[in-house]
Amino acid sequence: MSELAVEGVIMTRHRHSKEMTGSIQPDNLSSMTTGVEDGCVKTVIRSQNIRSVIASVDDYLMNLGIAEEICSYALH
């Protein structure tokens, strides 16, 4: 029996979503994809283990907060 994959999707709206995406993508793990969709930054995190998804979401949100702060200073 194969394990089911766990998936987490995070969509956040930003004034400069393209720049935010470029800022956050380098921190992605191989199990993560980030792009722009409908003016939002959309990141999908997949794993076979829910704990890995939760840990990745936690790290991603911290990185997203830092990227948002940097972009707010650089793009004003």
C-alpha positions in Angstrom: 0.0 0.0 0.0 1.5 3.4 -1.0 1.4 6.4 1.3 -0.8 9.3 0.4 1.0 12.6 -0.2 0.3 15.5 2.0 0.0 18.9 0.4 -0.1 22.4 1.8 -1.0 25.4 -0.3 -0.2 29.0 0.8 -1.5 32.0 -1.2 -0.6 35.5 0.0 -1.5 38.8 -1.8 1.3 41.3 -2.1 1.6 44.7 -3.8 4.7 43.4 -5.7 3.9 39.7 -6.0 6.4 39.1 -8.8 9.3 40.5 -6.8 8.1 38.7 -3.6 8.1 35.4 -5.6 11.7 36.0 -6.9 12.8 36.8 -3.3 11.3 33.8 -1.7 12.0 31.1 -4.4 15.7 30.6 -3.6 14.7 29.3 -0.1 12.4 26.6 -1.5 13.2 23.0 -0.8 12.9 20.4 -3.6 9.4 19.6 -2.4 8.2 23.2 -2.8 7.0 25.2 -5.9 6.4 29.0 -5.8 4.8 31.2 -8.5 2.5 34.1 -9.1 -1.2 33.3 -9.5 -4.0 36.0 -9.7 -1.7 38.6 -8.1 -0.8 36.3 -5.3 2.4 34.4 -4.3 1.3 30.8 -4.4 3.5 28.1 -2.8 2.7 24.4 -2.8 4.5 22.1 -0.4 4.3 18.3 -0.8 5.6 15.5 1.3 4.8 11.9 2.4 4.9 13.1 6.0 2.6 15.7 7.6 5.3 16.7 10.0 7.6 17.7 7.1 4.8 19.8 5.6 4.2 21.5 8.9 7.9 22.2 9.4 8.2 23.5 5.8 5.2 25.8 6.2 6.6 27.2 9.4 10.0 27.9 7.8 8.3 29.3 4.7 6.2 31.7 6.7 9.2 33.1 8.5 11.1 33.5 5.2 8.0 35.1 3.6 7.8 37.7 6.5 11.5 38.6 6.0 11.1 38.9 2.2 8.0 41.1 2.6 9.9 43.4 5.0 12.8 43.7 2.6 10.6 44.2 -0.4 8.6 46.9 1.4 11.9 48.9 2.0 13.4 48.2 -1.5 10.3 48.9 -3.6 9.0 52.1 -2.1 
